[in-house]
Amino acid sequence: MTASKNPIRTRFAPSPTGFLHIGGARTALFCWLAARATGGQFILRIEDTDRERSTAESVQAIIDGMSWLGLDADEGPYYQTARMDRYRERVDQLLAEGKAYRCYCSRERLQRLREEAMAAGEKPRYDGHCRDLENPPEGVEPVIRFRNPDEGSVVFEDRVRGRIEISNSELDDLVIMRADGTPTYNFAVVVDDIDMDINLVIRGDDHINNTPRQINIYRALGAAEPEFGHVPMILGGDGQRLSKRHGAVSVLAWREQGYVPDALVNYLARLGWSYGDREVFSRAELIELFKIEDVNRKASRFDTEKLNWLNQHYLREDDREQVLAELAWHMGRADLDAVNGPALDDLLSVQADRVETLVELVDQSRPFYRDFEQFEAGAAKKHLRPVAAEPLTALRERLAGLDDWTPDALQGAIQATADDLGIGFGKIGMPLRVALMGHGQSPAINQTLWLVGRERSLARIDQALAWIAAR
Ligand code: GLU
């Protein structure tokens, strides 16, 4: 935290109409980083004025996703539906000052305007018909329109995109309140950002066309506009806009697929922001180095391989508590109980190098916690042959009397058995692996023994010997 940087007060303002998807999570992360990097505040605001599409489940999914990623808000969640009186108050102020007006135009009239504009090859815009209406029609509930300035232009210095200028002649009189009294997005967002003292708005660049309109509303409300940083969108690996077709897009689905929060945070930060060509950043480093100006202007492509690579990195290097908590969650999902096998810390120390995700890790660790029903046919046929009976029997004896059940002691016991019988290590290793796991894949054989544990190892060797005898 550097005192010389102006504290940024920013917000993440999702509409709760779905899950927290990757693009939203990245926007939230950039907001959080910008606030943390400057000792400022990060606010969560739920934009739920669209009552038909907003759901409580979606609000919960957003909160859960952010909490899983560790993006803690300093304030909020605020809900726009709790602020309706305030929007009304601000609309009334604009009406009283002549900066907004009631519009009675029928749907048909607006439709006709649109069609005429299209036919003339022009951008559809409202023609200001109700601006100075003398005799409003009776029995029509009006909408409220903002009286956009006719002259001049709106200029702002976007902190990602640079200077942007839009002429007011391109903007029309926007509806700010619907006939049912609900505010529209462009209006509510400005009222909120003023009341919440936001000094930097970070959001997706799909909103960039809204910004000049919003700036005019700030000015009409007598407020100075904040700064803006519009971040580019995320594309799938094929260059198309990221969508369900590209696999999981919701943050919690990434959790289910076995990614850890720090890996995803690191990945999302690099998806659109860079610091030289460095890839790995701890949270503390991100906070120290992140600047909104360094966000790329171009859209970035989602790269699952890189995410997998980072995830593996974090499985090995990350703060162990976080990984262990995630691992415990995945064990529960796979219906495995850690009390029935090795401590999760031991499991992780062996398996982290061998997998990219926690789902793989748990998948491959099942035999450490649960007995298997039968040997995989091919592996048993190949490795549980009569010649394996003698080394397995000899090893079993040695294991039963071993003082220390540690990877080193176990390595010594296998080696000593092989030496005694004058055979190679591998002649014991593969049959033993199949005996212990039921199939031919496992970590190093001494580590496998260590994780399976003494009692279970002895029982499984017996089971393999019985299988050999019966074949
Ligand atoms: N509710 C808007 C959205 O989800 C927020 C845009 C903004 O940050 O102003 O796209």
Residues whose N, C-alpha, C, O or C-beta is under 5 A from the ligand:
A	BS01	LIG	A13 P14 S15 E47 V189 I202 R203
